[in-house]
Amino acid sequence: MRWWLVAAFLWLLVILTLSEGQATKKPRNVDRRAKKKRDGHGPGRARSGPSKPQKIRLLPGPTVPEEPGVQQGNTVFLDSYKNLQEQHSSYNVIPGKQGQCVFQGLTMFDQAAWSPKPCVTCLCTGGRVLCDEITCPIVHCHFPFTPAGECCPVCMESDYVLSLDLSGDSPVPNDPEDPVTPLTQEEIQKIIWREEKEHREEEQRLKKKDEARKMRRKQRKGQAEKQRKIVEEKRREEEEALRLQVEREEAEWRRLLEEEDRRRQEKRRQDEEDRKQKEAAEREAREAERKLEEERRWQEERLREELLAFVRGEEEELHEEVEEEVWLRGDVFVMPDKEAEEEPDLLPAPIPRPPAATEDELEEAEEAEEEGEEKEVLVNRADLPPGCDISDVTLTCDNAKLTYFPPLSIPELKSLSLEGNNIPSIPAEAFNGIPNLEWINLKTNKLTSDSIDPKAFKGLKMLRRLYLDGNLLEAVPANLPPTLQELKISENKLRGIQENSLEDLSSLVILELEGNLLSEGNVNPLAFAPLIQLSYLRLGRNHFRTVPQGLPKSLLELYLENNLIEEISETVFNQTQNLNVVSLRHNRLDETKIAPLAWFSHRNLESIDLSHNDFYLVPSYLPRCLVHLVLLGNKIERIPGYVFAHMDPGLEYLYLSYNRLDGEAIEPESFFGSYHSMVELCLDHNQLMSVPSGINEMTNLHFLSLNNNNIRSIPDEGICDPNHSGDSTMVALRLEYNFIDPQRMSPTAFSCVRSSSSVVLKPQKTK
């Protein structure tokens, strides 16, 4: 309020001052108006046209001050150029260029003019710079104004200033000669009140607008906070569900690992027990053999003594008979035998032949003695190193801490095991003393490709099996015997298989090359061509991205688990029509990366393992003769209808555990084509809400696993068909870890199960 009163007082003072000034200048204004009228610019002309804009009268102002910081150099500011001829150049003259000037680093020609800043004009004359600055007169007014493009300020008329303040127009200088009508105090007061009222209304409008804006902002903030809380709660729930799922998966994985570890320990324990039993049996056999040998020798000695006693008895009887005959015939003189007298000690007394029974016993004793002598000779010839044991034709030196290949000379030896030692090399003459070997085990040693002599295995004409797992080989050993039927080089560092790496191995049936560095880039497509009898091939734990090419036609089983295989083309199995088993576990396959005709027309492919890949659907175009399908550990969310309908005679074993099957994943026609052939069906560890349709129509089903799902009830006809009059076929039914209440189960729900003890219902999940 005070501000408006001060402004009104100032405007009143301005109006009074201007009124007095116009009264003194009225005659001059009259003359000027007359002149304007003669020139056609008077008020009479203005009334016929549009309203004349406010004018600003330009009056001389004060002198423009010099800007600080500007380098003037040899510059003289003059009021005019009247005495230019009297100025003479004394410096700033460029040598050789008389009359030119230098101003602020710029060279100016003689008589050149320029304006370094507004209202200042400079001239170069005779090598000297002269500048003229406009001098403005002093203006006696309250509102001086400098128009754009002018140097001196002018006065602004009060009536224009008042109208500008009330109307809001841009400032335009008034003509000082125009008349000014002063406002009365009442008009000024009305204007002030009106402006105050408008100001209050504007303040109220702005206040309401600000309150509304604050209210909207508060509402938006509340909505945003509410939405944020909802999102946060949802995210928290998802994280909790994910955490629980991860914990469940980790617990299941740990359980599986523990079970696997338990199985391995049990297997190791069983193997250890078997080994101990085998060793004990061998010791018992050797002890029994030793006892038999002692018994045989004792019996032989006893028999020899009996024979000698018998011979002596016969001789004594014969001698007694002769003496008796001499004494009975005293009249006869008997001449002694000359030959006996001449050579009494040259020949031993004749031994009579034993009876028939005694002769058979002697022949058996002689055969046993000959066998014992052969074994004694075999053992005596084997200069065995410490930790080795020989039994019949098998020499075992497992884990004997050998650091060299032992020199052996046992031609009768058939099997040699040197597993778990530190043997670094195999010389060329290593097998010269054991040329009849049929089986060699060199697993877990320190052998490299360069440390095996190319001629080491060449002389083994009867070798059938060769085990080289767990060494440091980078290539297949050269010059392997053509009689080889089984070759194992797993867990090495094989970097490739050349075209001639497996040549001359036409008798090879089993080849295992797991755990190496093989891929489709370093395996020649013709590498397997010589293996015309190969039936069993293992290439797991390598770096294959596709199924290797050039597989032999005779192949029956192919194992490619734990590789990087991403696709299966249409032609990859064209040459292997006899293939019966394919394992592609732990790869990167999905239903879109298998060509429709990859194995659809195969007539012998009965087992496929696609566990732990990236399948979201059960793949289509499976082989017609398929019997065994494993899809564990994928991301399968749906079993399409009629996916098994083309199979003949039908799928028998289907494993879909550890997937994402839910209540809408299985259609009524999903198992069409396998109702009369399905023997075992595993749907455990999924998200099923109820028993899938079609199970009650499987008349030959023996094993059904539905455990670890979200099933809450079992309908009467969900698993067993009440109209089926045949014998019960189901042997095992697993329903534990669901949400089933056993108290609410119908007595006829499991009528097709042979025994109630075959149904596993406990434990169940808690709600």
NUSESE-638476 format. One record per residue (C-alpha): x, y, z; residue in one letter. Coordinates in steps of 0.02 Angstrom, whole numbers. Each point is the difference from the previous one (the first is absolute). Layout:
REC_xx_yy_zz_residu
REC_X_Y_Z_A
...
END
This chain:
REC_xx_yy_zz_residu
REC_0_0_0_M
REC_142_118_40_R
REC_80_-32_-167_W
REC_-155_53_-94_W
REC_-16_160_103_L
REC_180_48_-34_V
REC_-23_-34_-186_A
REC_-158_107_-7_A
REC_88_144_88_F
REC_146_-5_-122_L
REC_-116_-2_-151_W
REC_-94_151_68_L
REC_163_94_24_L
REC_54_-41_-179_V
REC_-165_61_-72_I
REC_9_167_92_L
REC_180_28_-56_T
REC_-39_-37_-182_L
REC_-153_114_3_S
REC_105_149_55_E
REC_130_-37_-135_G
REC_-132_-7_-137_Q
REC_-74_164_54_A
REC_167_90_-25_T
REC_31_-84_-170_K
REC_-175_23_-69_K
REC_40_138_-129_P
REC_141_-103_-75_R
REC_-112_-153_-6_N
REC_-132_102_-91_V
REC_126_52_-132_D
REC_59_-180_-20_R
REC_-178_-63_-18_R
REC_-31_129_-133_A
REC_155_-56_-92_K
REC_-54_-183_13_K
REC_-169_48_-69_K
REC_80_83_-150_R
REC_111_-152_-29_D
REC_-149_-118_8_G
REC_44_-76_170_H
REC_-118_99_113_G
REC_-144_-56_107_P
REC_-126_28_-138_G
REC_82_-131_-107_R
REC_16_-118_146_A
REC_-186_0_29_R
REC_-35_-64_-176_S
REC_121_-147_18_G
REC_46_-120_135_P
REC_52_58_170_S
REC_175_71_6_K
REC_125_-100_105_P
REC_87_81_145_Q
REC_162_87_-52_K
REC_163_23_92_I
REC_87_165_-14_R
REC_190_-15_-12_L
REC_97_129_101_L
REC_188_18_14_P
REC_65_-97_149_G
REC_159_-7_99_P
REC_167_-53_-71_T
REC_23_-189_-17_V
REC_134_-52_122_P
REC_154_-91_-58_E
REC_-4_-189_27_E
REC_133_-59_119_P
REC_126_-128_-55_G
REC_-1_49_-185_V
REC_174_31_-67_Q
REC_0_172_-80_Q
REC_178_-1_-66_G
REC_45_161_-95_N
REC_-181_60_-4_T
REC_-61_178_31_V
REC_-186_32_31_F
REC_-59_163_-81_L
REC_-166_85_3_D
REC_0_21_-189_S
REC_105_-22_-155_Y
REC_14_186_-38_K
REC_187_12_29_N
REC_55_-162_-81_L
REC_125_87_-111_Q
REC_90_72_149_E
REC_41_-172_78_Q
REC_167_-75_-43_H
REC_62_-179_18_S
REC_135_-25_128_S
REC_-3_-189_32_Y
REC_-91_-163_-40_N
REC_52_18_-181_V
REC_44_-163_-85_I
REC_174_7_-80_P
REC_-11_8_-190_G
REC_-187_36_7_K
REC_-16_185_36_Q
REC_-168_53_69_G
REC_-69_-170_58_Q
REC_-55_-25_181_C
REC_-5_-143_125_V
REC_-154_-8_113_F
REC_-21_-143_125_Q
REC_111_-114_-106_G
REC_-85_43_-166_L
REC_85_95_-144_T
REC_-109_141_-69_M
REC_29_92_-165_F
REC_14_189_-4_D
REC_-170_88_8_Q
REC_-87_-161_56_A
REC_-148_23_121_A
REC_-77_-125_120_W
REC_-104_-11_158_S
REC_84_-101_139_P
REC_-155_16_111_K
REC_-171_84_-6_P
REC_-2_191_-8_C
REC_190_6_-38_V
REC_73_27_-175_T
REC_188_-13_-40_C
REC_102_62_-148_L
REC_179_-42_-58_C
REC_89_154_-67_T
REC_187_21_-25_G
REC_44_-152_106_G
REC_-102_63_148_R
REC_-166_-65_64_V
REC_-132_132_42_L
REC_-165_-49_83_C
REC_-156_108_24_D
REC_-126_-41_138_E
REC_-179_65_-2_I
REC_-38_117_145_T
REC_-178_-15_66_C
REC_-87_145_92_P
REC_-61_-19_177_I
REC_-184_-53_7_V
REC_-108_67_142_H
REC_-139_-128_15_C
REC_-55_-139_116_H
REC_-1_-138_-129_F
REC_148_14_-122_P
REC_0_-135_-135_F
REC_132_-48_-130_T
REC_-83_-74_-156_P
REC_79_-146_-92_A
REC_134_59_-123_G
REC_17_173_83_E
REC_141_70_106_C
REC_-87_131_106_C
REC_-148_-22_120_P
REC_-169_83_-28_V
REC_-145_43_115_C
REC_-158_-106_7_M
REC_-167_93_18_E
REC_-98_-33_160_S
REC_-167_-36_-84_D
REC_81_-136_-103_Y
REC_84_-72_155_V
REC_-166_-5_91_L
REC_-91_-79_-146_S
REC_144_-125_-17_L
REC_-14_-49_182_D
REC_-189_-21_-12_L
REC_-8_-85_-168_S
REC_158_-104_1_G
REC_59_61_-172_D
REC_184_8_-45_S
REC_86_166_39_P
REC_1_123_-146_V
REC_63_180_27_P
REC_-134_137_-6_N
REC_9_158_-97_D
REC_37_141_126_P
REC_-113_118_-99_E
REC_-158_-110_25_D
REC_-119_64_136_P
REC_-11_-98_164_V
REC_-163_-14_96_T
REC_32_-26_186_P
REC_-106_-126_99_L
REC_-100_51_151_T
REC_28_-72_171_Q
REC_-164_-96_-10_E
REC_47_-80_-166_E
REC_169_-48_67_I
REC_-81_-72_155_Q
REC_-123_-101_-107_K
REC_143_-63_-106_I
REC_95_-49_158_I
REC_-153_-88_73_W
REC_-35_-90_-161_R
REC_180_-56_-10_E
REC_-6_-55_182_E
REC_-159_-98_-33_K
REC_73_-80_-154_E
REC_158_-36_97_H
REC_-99_-83_141_R
REC_-102_-101_-125_E
REC_159_-49_-88_E
REC_78_-51_166_E
REC_-154_-102_45_Q
REC_-1_-81_-173_R
REC_185_-39_13_L
REC_-26_-65_177_K
REC_-142_-115_-55_K
REC_101_-54_-150_K
REC_149_-36_113_D
REC_-109_-97_122_E
REC_-76_-100_-142_A
REC_174_-34_-68_R
REC_58_-54_173_K
REC_-153_-111_18_M
REC_32_-81_-170_R
REC_182_-21_42_R
REC_-47_-79_167_K
REC_-123_-116_-87_Q
REC_128_-49_-131_R
REC_128_-26_136_K
REC_-122_-109_97_G
REC_-43_-101_-155_Q
REC_184_-18_-42_A
REC_37_-55_177_E
REC_-144_-123_-4_K
REC_57_-68_-169_Q
REC_178_-10_64_R
REC_-59_-98_152_K
REC_-99_-118_-112_I
REC_149_-25_-115_V
REC_115_-21_149_E
REC_-118_-127_78_E
REC_-15_-93_-164_K
REC_188_2_-24_R
REC_22_-60_179_R
REC_-122_-142_-30_E
REC_87_-47_-162_E
REC_169_5_86_E
REC_-68_-106_142_E
REC_-76_-124_-122_A
REC_162_-2_-99_L
REC_100_-22_159_R
REC_-111_-143_55_L
REC_12_-79_-172_Q
REC_188_20_-1_V
REC_10_-75_174_E
REC_-109_-145_-54_R
REC_104_-27_-156_E
REC_160_13_101_E
REC_-68_-120_129_A
REC_-54_-120_-137_E
REC_167_21_-86_W
REC_91_-31_163_R
REC_-108_-152_29_R
REC_40_-64_-173_L
REC_184_34_27_L
REC_-7_-88_167_E
REC_-90_-147_-79_E
REC_126_-3_-140_E
REC_142_12_124_D
REC_-82_-135_103_R
REC_-18_-110_-153_R
REC_180_31_-47_R
REC_59_-40_175_Q
REC_-109_-154_0_E
REC_70_-48_-169_K
REC_178_31_60_R
REC_-36_-98_158_R
REC_-77_-140_-101_Q
REC_147_3_-121_D
REC_119_-3_147_E
REC_-94_-145_77_E
REC_-1_-89_-167_D
REC_185_31_-19_R
REC_33_-63_176_K
REC_-110_-150_-30_Q
REC_90_-32_-162_K
REC_169_15_84_E
REC_-59_-111_142_A
REC_-65_-126_-125_A
REC_164_7_-94_E
REC_96_-23_163_R
REC_-112_-145_47_E
REC_23_-73_-172_A
REC_188_16_13_R
REC_-4_-73_176_E
REC_-109_-142_-57_A
REC_114_-28_-148_E
REC_150_-2_117_R
REC_-86_-123_114_K
REC_-47_-109_-147_L
REC_180_6_-59_E
REC_62_-51_171_E
REC_-130_-136_9_E
REC_49_-60_-173_R
REC_184_-3_46_R
REC_-37_-91_163_W
REC_-107_-128_-89_Q
REC_133_-20_-134_E
REC_134_-27_133_E
REC_-110_-122_93_R
REC_-38_-93_-161_L
REC_184_-9_-42_R
REC_39_-70_172_E
REC_-138_-128_-17_E
REC_66_-52_-170_L
REC_175_-17_67_L
REC_-63_-101_147_A
REC_-99_-109_-118_F
REC_152_-31_-110_V
REC_109_-41_148_R
REC_-131_-121_64_G
REC_-11_-86_-170_E
REC_189_-18_-8_E
REC_7_-74_174_E
REC_-137_-124_-40_E
REC_87_-51_-160_L
REC_166_-23_90_H
REC_-83_-104_136_E
REC_-82_-111_-130_E
REC_168_-33_-85_V
REC_84_-42_164_E
REC_-142_-114_47_E
REC_12_-88_-167_E
REC_189_-29_24_V
REC_-22_-68_173_W
REC_-139_-117_-59_L
REC_107_-75_-144_R
REC_165_-34_82_G
REC_55_-124_-136_D
REC_2_133_-135_V
REC_141_120_-18_F
REC_-52_169_-65_V
REC_126_107_-93_M
REC_-1_184_39_P
REC_-48_126_-136_D
REC_156_59_-88_K
REC_-68_165_-59_E
REC_-57_41_173_A
REC_168_-44_70_E
REC_96_97_-131_E
REC_-106_160_7_E
REC_-82_4_169_P
REC_-16_190_13_D
REC_-28_57_-180_L
REC_-189_-22_-12_L
REC_-128_26_136_P
REC_-122_-131_48_A
REC_-151_-3_-114_P
REC_-158_86_65_I
REC_-159_-94_-33_P
REC_-150_93_-77_R
REC_-126_61_128_P
REC_-182_-52_-7_P
REC_-123_91_-119_A
REC_-73_114_135_A
REC_170_55_57_T
REC_49_43_-179_E
REC_-149_121_-23_D
REC_44_88_160_E
REC_177_21_-60_L
REC_-58_79_-165_E
REC_-110_127_90_E
REC_141_42_118_A
REC_118_26_-146_E
REC_-123_120_-88_E
REC_-25_102_159_A
REC_187_6_24_E
REC_25_64_-179_E
REC_-132_140_24_E
REC_81_51_164_G
REC_169_5_-84_E
REC_-71_113_-140_E
REC_-72_122_127_K
REC_159_-1_100_E
REC_98_37_-158_V
REC_-121_143_-46_L
REC_13_81_170_V
REC_186_-24_7_N
REC_24_83_-171_R
REC_-96_156_50_A
REC_121_118_81_D
REC_-143_104_70_L
REC_24_175_72_P
REC_-68_42_174_P
REC_-189_21_8_G
REC_-37_-118_-145_C
REC_-100_-160_8_D
REC_-19_-138_-128_I
REC_-143_-123_-14_S
REC_-7_-128_-139_D
REC_30_107_-157_V
REC_-42_171_76_T
REC_129_120_74_L
REC_-67_142_109_T
REC_108_147_53_C
REC_-136_128_44_D
REC_53_146_112_N
REC_173_-75_22_A
REC_86_172_-12_K
REC_96_-53_-154_L
REC_101_138_-86_T
REC_53_-105_-150_Y
REC_-71_-136_-111_F
REC_55_-163_84_P
REC_104_-118_-108_P
REC_-98_-162_-14_L
REC_36_-165_-85_S
REC_-154_-110_19_I
REC_-54_-62_-173_P
REC_-154_-87_72_E
REC_-69_164_73_L
REC_-171_53_-70_K
REC_-52_150_108_S
REC_104_144_70_L
REC_-66_138_115_S
REC_111_148_48_L
REC_-137_121_55_E
REC_34_141_125_G
REC_188_14_-17_N
REC_120_137_-58_N
REC_65_-82_-158_I
REC_62_142_-114_P
REC_42_-96_-159_S
REC_-12_-164_-96_I
REC_158_-51_-92_P
REC_1_-97_-163_A
REC_54_-164_83_E
REC_-125_12_145_A
REC_-107_-148_-59_F
REC_135_-108_-78_N
REC_-4_-124_145_G
REC_-191_-8_7_I
REC_-52_-11_-184_P
REC_-163_-95_30_N
REC_-91_136_97_L
REC_-186_17_-35_E
REC_-44_136_128_W
REC_105_150_58_I
REC_-56_124_133_N
REC_107_159_10_L
REC_-128_116_81_K
REC_53_148_109_T
REC_184_15_-40_N
REC_111_140_-69_K
REC_6_-53_-181_L
REC_12_131_-138_T
REC_-11_-16_-189_S
REC_188_25_-19_D
REC_45_-124_138_S
REC_-81_-151_-86_I
REC_115_-75_-129_D
REC_-87_-24_-170_P
REC_56_-183_0_K
REC_-55_-39_178_A
REC_-166_-86_-42_F
REC_46_-60_-174_K
REC_57_-174_52_G
REC_-157_-44_100_L
REC_-89_-112_-126_K
REC_-134_-58_122_M
REC_-46_163_88_L
REC_-189_23_17_R
REC_-24_135_133_R
REC_106_155_38_L
REC_-42_124_140_Y
REC_92_168_3_L
REC_-121_106_102_D
REC_64_137_116_G
REC_165_39_-84_N
REC_70_152_-93_L
REC_-20_-56_-180_L
REC_-30_133_-133_E
REC_-22_-121_-146_A
REC_-51_-181_-29_V
REC_155_-113_13_P
REC_70_-58_-167_A
REC_18_-177_-67_N
REC_-133_-80_108_L
REC_-26_-185_-41_P
REC_-144_-39_-122_P
REC_-67_-132_119_T
REC_-56_134_124_L
REC_-185_-10_43_Q
REC_-14_122_146_E
REC_94_166_18_L
REC_-23_124_144_K
REC_91_169_0_I
REC_-117_102_112_S
REC_56_139_120_E
REC_151_48_-103_N
REC_44_156_-102_K
REC_-40_-57_-176_L
REC_0_153_-114_R
REC_-60_-83_-158_G
REC_-25_-159_-101_I
REC_82_-3_-171_Q
REC_-56_-100_-151_E
REC_131_-135_31_N
REC_-6_-2_191_S
REC_-111_-154_6_L
REC_55_-88_-159_E
REC_18_-190_0_D
REC_-120_-14_150_L
REC_-134_-88_-100_S
REC_-36_-119_144_S
REC_-35_137_127_L
REC_-172_-17_82_V
REC_10_117_151_I
REC_81_174_-3_L
REC_-5_119_148_E
REC_74_176_-17_L
REC_-89_95_140_E
REC_72_148_96_G
REC_116_68_-134_N
REC_14_158_-107_L
REC_-87_-65_-155_L
REC_-119_102_-108_S
REC_-71_-1_-176_E
REC_146_113_-49_G
REC_140_-121_43_N
REC_-83_-168_-40_V
REC_20_-46_-182_N
REC_-165_-57_-81_P
REC_91_-154_-68_L
REC_81_-46_167_A
REC_-130_-135_41_F
REC_-8_-73_-176_A
REC_119_-148_35_P
REC_-105_-57_149_L
REC_-116_-112_-99_I
REC_-50_-104_154_Q
REC_-17_141_128_L
REC_-158_-20_104_S
REC_29_103_157_Y
REC_68_180_-5_L
REC_17_119_149_R
REC_47_183_-33_L
REC_-68_82_158_G
REC_79_146_93_R
REC_79_77_-155_N
REC_-33_163_-95_H
REC_-114_-55_-143_F
REC_-130_128_-59_R
REC_-76_-119_-128_T
REC_-9_-188_-17_V
REC_165_-55_-81_P
REC_-7_-50_-183_Q
REC_56_-162_-79_G
REC_-66_-119_133_L
REC_18_-183_-53_P
REC_-151_-93_-66_K
REC_23_-140_126_S
REC_-25_116_150_L
REC_-132_-58_126_L
REC_26_114_151_E
REC_57_183_-1_L
REC_35_100_158_Y
REC_27_190_-15_L
REC_-47_62_174_E
REC_78_156_78_N
REC_45_87_-162_N
REC_-55_167_-78_L
REC_-116_-71_-134_I
REC_-127_130_-57_E
REC_-85_-81_-151_E
REC_-31_-164_-89_I
REC_-6_11_-190_S
REC_-104_-109_-116_E
REC_148_-96_-74_T
REC_105_-34_154_V
REC_-73_-175_30_F
REC_-30_-49_-181_N
REC_145_-125_-4_Q
REC_-37_-77_171_T
REC_-163_-91_-33_Q
REC_46_-136_126_N
REC_12_123_144_L
REC_-94_-61_152_N
REC_49_116_145_V
REC_40_187_-3_V
REC_47_98_156_S
REC_5_191_-12_L
REC_-12_45_184_R
REC_66_167_64_H
REC_7_95_-165_N
REC_-85_157_-69_R
REC_-141_-71_-105_L
REC_-180_59_-10_D
REC_-152_-53_-101_E
REC_39_127_-139_T
REC_179_-62_-29_K
REC_-45_-179_-51_I
REC_-37_-21_-185_A
REC_-169_-84_-34_P
REC_80_-142_-99_L
REC_155_-20_109_A
REC_-53_-171_68_W
REC_-184_-16_-46_F
REC_28_-140_-126_S
REC_121_-104_104_H
REC_-64_-176_25_R
REC_119_-58_137_N
REC_19_153_112_L
REC_-88_-54_161_E
REC_81_105_137_S
REC_33_190_5_I
REC_63_96_151_D
REC_-24_190_-11_L
REC_13_40_185_S
REC_64_168_63_H
REC_-22_101_-159_N
REC_-109_153_-39_D
REC_-163_-80_-58_F
REC_-164_92_35_Y
REC_-107_-129_-92_L
REC_13_-186_-28_V
REC_83_-5_-172_P
REC_-100_-58_-150_S
REC_53_-116_-141_Y
REC_75_-128_117_L
REC_50_-170_-74_P
REC_-145_-115_-36_R
REC_79_-148_88_C
REC_47_100_157_L
REC_-24_-97_161_V
REC_102_96_129_H
REC_-5_193_13_L
REC_89_97_140_V
REC_-33_188_20_L
REC_53_30_181_L
REC_54_171_60_G
REC_-64_107_-144_N
REC_-123_147_-1_K
REC_-146_-93_-77_I
REC_-165_90_26_E
REC_-113_-98_-117_R
REC_-23_-171_-81_I
REC_-81_33_-170_P
REC_-145_-108_-53_G
REC_33_-152_-110_Y
REC_188_21_20_V
REC_16_-191_26_F
REC_-140_-52_-118_A
REC_113_-53_-145_H
REC_105_-123_102_M
REC_-15_-185_-33_D
REC_-14_-106_104_P
REC_2_147_122_G
REC_101_88_133_L
REC_33_-105_156_E
REC_110_107_113_Y
REC_-23_189_20_L
REC_97_102_128_Y
REC_-54_183_23_L
REC_58_32_178_S
REC_68_170_54_Y
REC_-92_107_-128_N
REC_-133_137_5_R
REC_-159_-96_-37_L
REC_-153_80_80_D
REC_-189_-22_-7_G
REC_-13_54_-183_E
REC_156_-88_-64_A
REC_-77_-168_-44_I
REC_-141_-9_-127_E
REC_-127_-143_-12_P
REC_89_-60_-158_E
REC_179_21_64_S
REC_25_-187_31_F
REC_-100_-58_-150_F
REC_89_-146_-83_G
REC_79_-67_161_S
REC_-154_-55_97_Y
REC_35_-186_-29_H
REC_190_6_0_S
REC_51_115_144_M
REC_88_-98_138_V
REC_86_134_104_E
REC_-50_185_13_L
REC_95_125_111_C
REC_-80_172_25_L
REC_73_38_172_D
REC_76_167_54_H
REC_-116_108_-107_N
REC_-145_118_38_Q
REC_-149_-110_-41_L
REC_-162_48_87_M
REC_-92_-162_-39_S
REC_26_-172_-73_V
REC_26_21_-189_P
REC_-137_-64_-113_S
REC_31_-159_-97_G
REC_93_-94_137_I
REC_-151_-107_41_N
REC_0_-61_-181_E
REC_178_-70_11_M
REC_-41_-183_17_T
REC_181_-61_9_N
REC_68_130_122_L
REC_112_-75_136_H
REC_88_149_80_F
REC_-73_176_25_L
REC_91_142_90_S
REC_-102_156_45_L
REC_93_49_158_N
REC_61_177_37_N
REC_-143_91_-88_N
REC_-148_106_58_N
REC_-137_-133_-16_I
REC_-139_20_131_R
REC_-118_-143_-40_S
REC_-10_-165_-96_I
REC_-166_-29_-91_P
REC_-73_-174_-3_D
REC_37_-17_-186_E
REC_159_104_-1_G
REC_125_-143_1_I
REC_-102_-160_-14_C
REC_-139_-35_-124_D
REC_-146_-82_92_P
REC_-63_-77_-163_N
REC_163_-94_-28_H
REC_-30_-181_44_S
REC_176_-67_-26_G
REC_132_-40_130_D
REC_84_139_97_S
REC_159_53_-89_T
REC_67_145_103_M
REC_144_-51_112_V
REC_53_166_77_A
REC_-88_168_23_L
REC_87_149_81_R
REC_-105_149_61_L
REC_102_69_146_E
REC_39_185_24_Y
REC_-165_66_-69_N
REC_-149_77_90_F
REC_-104_-159_7_I
REC_-100_-43_155_D
REC_7_-191_17_P
REC_-156_3_110_Q
REC_-105_63_-146_R
REC_60_-128_-126_M
REC_-130_-111_-82_S
REC_24_-188_29_P
REC_-14_-32_-188_T
REC_126_132_-53_A
REC_141_-129_-4_F
REC_-96_-153_-57_S
REC_123_-33_-142_C
REC_151_-9_117_V
REC_51_-177_43_R
REC_37_34_183_S
REC_-45_143_116_S
REC_179_-2_63_S
REC_56_53_-174_S
REC_-85_171_21_V
REC_113_131_81_V
REC_-105_142_75_L
REC_109_63_142_K
REC_67_125_37_P
REC_-106_141_-72_Q
REC_33_186_-11_K
REC_-74_116_131_T
REC_-119_136_-56_K
END
